[in-house]
Amino acid sequence: MLKFAVNFNKRTEYYMSLKSTAAAFVTAALLTASAALSTSAYAASKTIEVRISHESGYYDTTQFVTMISDGSTEIYYTTDGSKPDSESSLYDGKPIIIEENTVVRMASYDGSDVVATDKVSIKIRSAVPSASVSGGTYNDSIKVKLTCLDPEADIYYTTDGTAPTKDSKKYKKTITINEDTTLKFATFAPGLSRSRVITEKYVISDDEFDNSLCQALFELVNETRAEYGLKPLKTLPDLTEAAEIRAKEYSYYQSHYRPDGTKWDSILAAYDLRRNNRAENLAYYYETAKGVLKCWMSDPWHKGNILNPDAKYIGIGCYDNGYAKYWCQLFIGGE
């Protein structure tokens, strides 16, 4: 009996162990199933993507905002920054026109449950202004007019390089620039953000003639003549002054005749330099001495003046009117 009792106890222990193990498996299965259902429900909720078409930021023009949805949910929205609910505007699929600074908020409802929300801040900039004169180098003072296409926009500007605000100078009349100036200006309009800041830099130069370029051209001319076995040319102060006058005249009267109707060489008579073998080369736009010489050397007539063996003196003028450089070479022979 004792032996049977021992065996019975071991068998009972064995079956109880099996029962415990089975219960553990059942419990594990239930937990796994529950987790799977939770994951499935979570995944299902994530597939409903609802968002606003735009991102928060600045925009230069009117924007057309839409609500994007991958699910069959109802979307309610507001454009005053308030939290939307089922009593707010129901989105009907048409674009929402945004013409001024606006906070757009939306909520997507699945039945009575909110399944997604989104919020963006859209800032519309005021119209960009413009200046009547572009930045650059000018020999005299200039007058700059600021304009904007939006009649309701006000223009504010600074001349010290700082960004304009509503505390800056308000544009009312033409701005006179008579010294080196960094002009920054922008527009402000009701309900809109400040426009993009426009910058124009003005340099007012007192020196109309670039002597360094003239010297560089003089040296290149004589180097070129040396390559052809010709003697170097010399300069005369009066001939240089005459060339500067002709370069300036050429900036507004592109001709070998002068503005008063006389031929170009009347300038030589004014300086008592009207000699034989006189000639004139003119050009504009070229920024360097090498560039303008290359231009002249590519033309037989101008090249002939530069390489004239009977020429003895040269005068060079380079006038800069702020838009382009105007060049003049005057050649004369000996007395």
Summary of the structure (lengths in Angstrom):
residues: 335
radius of gyration: 42.4
end to end distance: 156.2
largest distance: 156.2
contacts: 945
relative contact order: 0.09
helix: 30%
strand: 33%
